[in-house]
Amino acid sequence: MPFPPLVRVRRTFDASRIDDVAGAVRRELERILPEVPPAAPIAIAVGSRGISDIRTIVHETVRFLKLKGAAPFIVPAMGSHGGATAEGQRQILAGYGITEDAMGAPVRASMEVVRLPEEGLGYPVYIDRLAWQSHGVVLVNRVKPHTDFHGFPESGLMKMAVIGLGKHAQALVVHARGAQGLATMIAPAARQIFTSGKILAGLAVVENAYDRTCVVRAALPRDIETVERGLLAEAVAQKPGLPVREIDVLVVDEMGKDVSGVGLDTTVIGRMRVPGVEEPRLPAIRVIVVTDLTEASHGNALGVGLADIVTRRLQHKIDPAATNENAVTSTFLERAKVPLVAETDRQALEIALRCSQPAEDVEPRVIRIRNTLRLDELYVSRPVLDQMRAAEPVEELGAFQDPLDASGALIPFGG
């Protein structure tokens, strides 16, 4: 059976966004930090996620603190990412444009931590030594649903305070208990960190379905938990999914750490591969093909095990050390297993179609997406388009065509 022709379509989501992100950051910080001690060294904690306006947000935070007379510096707050090395984490920030020259503040990376009093928690709580030695810390992070579990808190300021600032040491402690550790240990540990007095403020952002900043909210430590709970609900409401619930073949052009912490957003593809966590019933996707790994991943292909087929191109970009360290720290080894490797895009699609087992007289349901963040424009086969028309506004951007060019490579996305 030949691979079916696909048509590029555009979906419409709520496009509400903040046009002046820098101004929003400035106003929010002024609201909660009207004064800081002169020359106070203040650490700005920045993570490894691909936040669309992260350069503007961090730059404006630096500028605000400087205008207040403080001496800000930037610390990576990303647990074991970057191969669990200081230089690896510095490189991740540099990949986002977070450098000393660009931000106007030093980037100080270290994996050394200080152990805080446990206060009956029953497990250790750590914080980055450089952050601890500062006057205080401003957390900067996006609030969004987590890719390993659902509850509260998920991804946001509280998780950054614990696993992000706790570095590899804290990641090992929490992940040693698997998904249960993420669900039960982050909130108590975050409260313990907030009561230490070392966190000055949290600056949270929420992005809309187009990956653009729609909310900027600052909070004092005592208010972070309440603020983050409301922002998580807003982030869930903003988050789009695939347009149909049953799919024969999903083709993903790229996966990566700048797309999702696990490369492919599990809430989009409906796969978890986490021991003790029930697999989602929908969306039900028979075969997932991933063709490339983003450069911003720096070879970390955690999440590749969520796919069924990858290309040789993607496999060549995998850094086993970075991927393995992230997988072992998380304890979710299934997510790092490399699936079947196809030599070309054409071979990958042919295998996927064959293994999706569509009925001979029925055209398969196929969707091609750029990545699991960008779901506004996609390529779909005829059965998927028919379902979409019945359920939501959809704009066709051209005609049905072969998704592969004469050389057997996928045609450029949007081309």
N, C-alpha and C positions, 0 to 999 in steps of 0.2 A: 504493500500500500504506500503510495507516495505521500510525502508530508504535505498537509493541506495548505492552501494559500491563506495568508493572514492580511488583515486590514488594520491600519493604525487608527486608533480612536482616542478621543479626549473626553474625560469625565469632568464634571463640575462639582467642586467642593466649596465650602465656606472659605473665602480668600481674605477674611479680615486679618490685618497685620498691622504692626507698628512701623510707620515710615521712618521715624526718627528714633532709632534704637539707642543711639548715644545719649540723646536727650532723656529718654526714659530711664536709662541706667543712672544718669546724673540726678534726676529728680528723686528716684527711689532711694539712692544712697544718702542724699541730703536729708530725706525724711527721717531716717533712723540713725544716721551718724552725723549730726550737725557739727560735732567737734571731735578731734582726735589729738592726743598729746603731741607736741612738737617733736619732730625727728623720730617719732616712734616707728620701729621696723615692723611693718605689717605684711604678713604672708597672704598672697592671693592664691587660693587653691584652684587649680585648673585640671580637668580630667581628660580622658582619651576619646571621648565621643565626638562625632562629627557634628557639632552644633553650628548651624549655618552662619550666625553672626558672632561667633566666638572671638574673632580678632577685634571687632568693634567693642564688644562687651568688656573684654579684658583691658583693652587700651583705655577705654573710658574710665574703668575702675582705677587703673593706675593713675590716670590724669586727675581724677577726683581726689584721691588720697594725697597726691603731691600738692595739689592746691590747698589742701588742709594742713600742709606742713609735715606730713608723714614721710617715711622712707619705705615705700612698698617694694616688695620683690615677689616673684612668682615661684610656686612650688608645684611640681606634678602631683596630682592626687588621683592615682589610677591603680592602686593595689599592686597586682603582679604583672600588669601589662608592660610592654616594652622589654619582654624577656626577663622581667624582674630585676632589671639593672637600672642604675641612675642614668647612664648614657642612653640606654634604649628609651627611657621615658622622656629624656630631653629631646631626643630625635622625633618622637611622636608630636610633642608640642611644636617643634620647629616645622614639622610638616603642615601644621595648621597656621603657620605664620606667627606663632608665639615665640619670638626671639627677643633678646635684650635690645637689639637695634630697633626692631619694629615696635616694641611695646614701651620702650623708654624706662625699663626696669630690669634688674638682673633676673635671670632664671637660675634658681639654685636647686639642683636635684641631688637627692640622697636616698638611700634605702634604710638608713639608720632610724630607729624608732625609740620612743620613751614609753615605758609601761606606766599606765595610770592606775590609781587605786581601783580595785574591783568592786568594792562596796557590796559584796554579797552576790554578784552576778554569777559566779561559778566558772568564769572563763576570763582570760586576760583581755585588756583593752589597751591598744597601742595608738600612738600618734607620732607622725613625722617629727624627728628631732629638730629640724630647722624651723618647723612651724611652732613647736613647743617653745623654742628659744626666742621667738618673736614676741612683740607686744600682744599680738592677737592675729586671728585668721579671718579672712573673708572667703566664704565658700562660694564658688560660681559653678552652677550646673543646671542642666535641663531636667525637668520633671516629666517622666513618661512611664508607661507600663513596662514592667520587667520582662525579660525573655526567658526566665527560669521558673518563675512562680507568680502567683497573683495574690494580693493581700494589701497590707500597708505596714511600713512604707515599701515602695518599689524602687524605681530609679529616681534619684533626686539628691537633695541636700543631705538628708540623713544617711543615706548609703555612702555618699562621698565622705562624710565626716568619719564614718567607721572604716569601711574597706579602702576607700580612696586614700585618706590620710594615714590609715593604719598600715599601708604598704603591704609588702609580701607577707609580713608576719601576721597581720590581722586577716588577710585573705585566707591564709592557711587555717587559722582558728575557725573562721566562720564556715568555710567550704568543707572542712573536715566532717561537718554534720549534713552535708549535701543541701538539697533544697530546703530541708527543715531548718537548717542553720540560717539561711537567708530569711526565712519567714519568721523566725522567732528571736534571733539574736540582735538584729540590726537596731530595732527601736530601743531596747534597753541600753545597748552600748552607746547609741547616739545621745540618749538622755544623760548618760554618765559623762560623756565628752562635753556636752553643753554646760553641765553644772561645774565643770572644771574652771570655767571663766576664760578659757583660751579662745573660744569662738566669738568674734565680735559681731558677725552678721552673716546672713546667707543671701545670695542674690540668685533667684530662680527664674528660669525662662520656660515658656511653653511654646511649642511650634505648631503651626497649623498643618493641614494636610498637604500643603505645597512646600513643607520644610522651611517655612519662614516664621520669624518671631512674631507671636501674637500677644504674648503676655510677658511682662518683666515685673517681678515682685521681689522686694527686699524685706527681710524679716530679722528681728533680733532673736537670739538663741531661744528665749522663752516662748517665742511665737512660731518658730520654724515648723514644729510638728503640725499645728493647726493650719498654718498657711499651706504647707505641702499637701495636706489631705485634700484641701479644696482644689489645688492646682492639679493633682493627680486625676480627680474627677473630670476636670476640664480637658486634660490631655487625652483621656480615654474618649471623650466626646469628639475630639478633633481628629482622632486617628482613623484613617480609612482602611478598608480591607480590599480583598480581591472582589471583583464584581459578581462572581458566581461561586457557589459553594462546592460543586463537584467538577473536577478538572481531570482530564486524562493526562495532559503534559503541560507542565509549567517550565518555561525557559527563562532563566535569570541571567542577564548579561554579566553582572558583577556582584560579588559579595565582598564584605570587608568590615574591619573594625570601625571605620568611619561611617558605616551604614547602620550597624547594630553591634552590640557587645559580643554577640555570637555570630556575626557575619551575615546571617539571614534572620530577619525578625520572625521569631517563632509565632507571634500572634498573627502574622500575615500568612505564613505557610501551613500553620496547623500541625507542626511537629515540635516536640520537646526533647525527646531522647535523654531524659533525666530519670535516673532510678528513683522510684517511689512517687513520681509525678504522673498522673494519668494523662494519656495522650488526648488532645482535643478531638472531638468527633468531626468537627467541620472547621475549615474547609477540608474536603477529602480529595487529596491530590495523588494520583497513581504514580507518576514519575516526575521527579524534579531534576532538571538539568541546570548546571551552573557553568558558565563558560570562562569566567575570568575573576581575578583577585585584584582589588584596588591597590594602587601604589601606596596610599596612606596607611595600609595595613602593615607595611614593613614586613611582609612575609608571614604574619600571624593569620593562619587560616582556620582558627577555631570556628567551628560551625560547619566545616566542609562535610562532616558526617551527617548533616541533615539532608544532604543531596543524595541522589541515586547515581548520577552520572556527572563527571566533570571532564574538561578538556585537558589535553597534554599541556596547553598553554598555562592553564591555572596551576596544574601540578608543578610545573617548573618554577613558579613564583613562591612556592611554599617554603618557609624557613622552619625546618623541623624543630629547632631549639625553641624558637619563640612560640610556636604552636603548642608544642608539648608542655612547656612550662605553664602556659595558660590553662591547658586541659588538665594537667595533674593538680594544679592548685585548685581548680574548680571541682575536681573529682569526677567530672562528667566526661569520661573517656570516649564514650560513643560519638561525641560531637567532633572528635579529632580524627576519626578513622577516615582514610581516603577511600572514596567509593570507586566504582568502575571508571577507568580513564579511557576516553575516546581520543583518537588522534586529531580529529578535526571537528568543526562545528557540524558539518554534514553527518559525520558518523554518529555524533552524539544524538542528533535529532532522529536519525534513522533507528538507532537502538531504542531510544525513548518511545517512539511510536510503536515499535514492535512489542516492547514489554508492557505498554499500557493496555494491551489486549482490547482494542476497540472492536466492536462488531463490524463485520465486513461491509455491511450495507449502511453503516452509520458514519457520518463524518466526525472525527474526533474533536473533543473540546480542548482547544489549545490556547494558552495565553503566554505571551512573551512580555516581560517587564525589564526595565533598566536595572532596578534593584528593589529591595523591599521597602525603601523609603519613598520612592517616586512611583505612585500608583495613579497619577492623573492621566498620563498617556501610556498606552500599551497597545500591543498587537494581539488580535483575537481571530479565531476561526469563525466560520459562519454560525455554528450552533451557539457559541458564546455571545456573538453579537445579537442574535435573536433573543436570548435571555436578557441581555442588558437592556434592549429596547423596551422590553415589557416591565422593567423595574426602575429605570432611572434615565435622566437625560443623557444622551450620548451623541457626540459629533464625530462623523466619519471624516478622516483626514486623508483622502485619496481612495485608491481602489485596492481590491484584493490582489496580492502578488506573492510570488515565491519568496519566503524569508531568507533564502540563500542566494548569493551571487554565483557567477559562473565558476569561481574557484572553490566553491563549497563553504565559504565563510558567511556568517550572518551579515546581512546588509546593515549599514550603520543605523543605529537607533534614531528614528526621525528622518532618515534619508529616503 
